[in-house]
Amino acid sequence: MMNPFVHNALSEIHGLSNSCAKPLGTEAEEHLEGKWTVKKAPRSGAIITDDRLRLKLEADTTGKNKQEAILRDVYALGDCALLEGTSYPATAQVANQKADWLAKRLNRDDFEKSGFTWKNMGILAYIGNWNALFQSGSGNISGRAAWLIWRGAYLTKSVSLRNKMLIPIFW
C-alpha cells in the first residue's frame, strides 16, 4: 500500500508555467494550461519519475495520448517513486542508490550527463539462529557463511564510528 500522503495529497496541480515545468513530446512548445496531475503507476500508486528522478505530470484530459511534462527541481525517490519503464524492487538498496545518484548530480550540477541506473548488489535476509540467505547474480549462499556476510554488511553500512563500536557489543 502506498503512503497515504502520496496517495491523497498529490493529485491536482494548477497554474503551471514554463519556468516550473518542462513540457514533453511534440507539443513541447505549448504553454502548460489547464489541470495537471502527478503521474502514478496504476497498480501500486507510486509516483512516476523520469530517468533523472524528476516528477512526471500528465494533463488531466481524456484520451490515450495525454500531454506529459516534467516538474523542474522536484524529485521523488524511495518506495514512493518508480522510474518509468522499470520494475526495480521497493528496497532500501534501490532507495540508497537513488539518493547517492541524486546527491552527486546536485553537487556536480551535471544532470544531463546520464540517467539513474540501478546496480543489484544482492539480497540478504537474516532467518534466525545464526543463519541467513544471500542471493546475488553470481550465486546463492545460505547458512552461517551468509550470516557472516549479513553481519559484515550491517556493520559496514553503519554511519557513525560510535555505532560501529556499539553494534558488536550488542551482538
URZI-V249677 format. One record per residue. N is the residue number from 1. RES is the residue in one small letter. SS is DSSP state (H for helix, E for strand, C for the rest). D_CENTER is the distance of its C-alpha to the mean C-alpha in Angstrom with 1 decimal. Layout:
# URZI-V249677
N,RES,SS,D_CENTER / N,RES,SS,D_CENTER
This chain:
# URZI-V249677
1,m,C,15.8 / 2,m,C,13.4 / 3,n,C,14.0 / 4,p,H,17.2 / 5,f,H,16.3 / 6,v,H,13.5 / 7,h,H,16.1 / 8,n,H,19.1 / 9,a,H,18.7 / 10,l,C,16.7 / 11,s,C,19.3 / 12,e,E,21.9 / 13,i,E,21.8 / 14,h,C,25.3 / 15,g,C,26.8 / 16,l,C,24.4 / 17,s,C,26.0 / 18,n,C,25.4 / 19,s,C,24.8 / 20,c,C,21.6 / 21,a,E,20.3 / 22,k,E,20.8 / 23,p,E,22.1 / 24,l,C,21.2 / 25,g,C,23.7 / 26,t,C,27.5 / 27,e,C,28.1 / 28,a,C,26.0 / 29,e,C,29.1 / 30,e,C,29.6 / 31,h,C,29.0 / 32,l,C,26.3 / 33,e,C,28.6 / 34,g,C,28.4 / 35,k,C,25.7 / 36,w,E,22.0 / 37,t,E,19.3 / 38,v,E,15.5 / 39,k,C,14.6 / 40,k,E,13.3 / 41,a,C,13.1 / 42,p,C,16.7 / 43,r,C,16.3 / 44,s,C,13.5 / 45,g,C,13.5 / 46,a,C,9.7 / 47,i,E,9.3 / 48,i,E,9.4 / 49,t,E,8.5 / 50,d,C,10.5 / 51,d,C,10.1 / 52,r,C,10.3 / 53,l,C,7.3 / 54,r,E,10.4 / 55,l,E,11.0 / 56,k,E,13.3 / 57,l,E,16.6 / 58,e,E,19.4 / 59,a,E,23.0 / 60,d,C,24.4 / 61,t,C,27.1 / 62,t,C,28.4 / 63,g,C,28.4 / 64,k,C,26.2 / 65,n,C,25.6 / 66,k,C,23.8 / 67,q,C,23.4 / 68,e,E,19.8 / 69,a,E,18.8 / 70,i,E,16.0 / 71,l,E,16.1 / 72,r,E,16.9 / 73,d,E,15.5 / 74,v,E,13.0 / 75,y,E,9.3 / 76,a,C,6.5 / 77,l,C,3.3 / 78,g,H,3.9 / 79,d,H,6.1 / 80,c,H,7.1 / 81,a,E,4.9 / 82,l,E,5.8 / 83,l,E,7.0 / 84,e,C,10.7 / 85,g,C,12.9 / 86,t,C,10.7 / 87,s,C,10.6 / 88,y,C,8.4 / 89,p,C,9.3 / 90,a,C,7.9 / 91,t,C,9.1 / 92,a,H,9.3 / 93,q,H,9.7 / 94,v,H,6.3 / 95,a,H,5.0 / 96,n,H,8.3 / 97,q,H,8.2 / 98,k,H,5.5 / 99,a,H,7.8 / 100,d,H,10.8 / 101,w,H,10.3 / 102,l,H,10.0 / 103,a,H,12.9 / 104,k,H,15.0 / 105,r,H,14.7 / 106,l,H,15.8 / 107,n,H,18.5 / 108,r,H,19.8 / 109,d,C,19.5 / 110,d,C,18.9 / 111,f,C,16.1 / 112,e,C,18.3 / 113,k,C,18.7 / 114,s,C,15.9 / 115,g,C,12.5 / 116,f,C,9.5 / 117,t,C,10.5 / 118,w,C,9.7 / 119,k,C,12.8 / 120,n,C,13.7 / 121,m,C,15.7 / 122,g,C,17.2 / 123,i,E,17.2 / 124,l,E,19.5 / 125,a,E,21.1 / 126,y,E,24.1 / 127,i,E,26.6 / 128,g,E,29.4 / 129,n,C,32.8 / 130,w,C,31.7 / 131,n,E,29.8 / 132,a,E,26.3 / 133,l,E,24.6 / 134,f,E,22.8 / 135,q,E,21.4 / 136,s,E,20.5 / 137,g,C,21.4 / 138,s,C,24.7 / 139,g,E,25.8 / 140,n,E,25.8 / 141,i,E,27.5 / 142,s,E,28.6 / 143,g,E,31.0 / 144,r,H,31.9 / 145,a,H,30.5 / 146,a,H,27.0 / 147,w,H,27.6 / 148,l,H,28.5 / 149,i,H,25.4 / 150,w,H,23.3 / 151,r,H,25.4 / 152,g,H,25.1 / 153,a,H,21.3 / 154,y,H,21.3 / 155,l,H,23.9 / 156,t,H,22.4 / 157,k,C,19.0 / 158,s,C,21.1 / 159,v,C,20.9 / 160,s,C,24.5 / 161,l,H,27.8 / 162,r,H,29.1 / 163,n,H,26.5 / 164,k,H,27.2 / 165,m,H,30.8 / 166,l,H,30.5 / 167,i,H,28.3 / 168,p,H,31.0 / 169,i,H,33.6 / 170,f,H,31.9 / 171,w,C,31.5
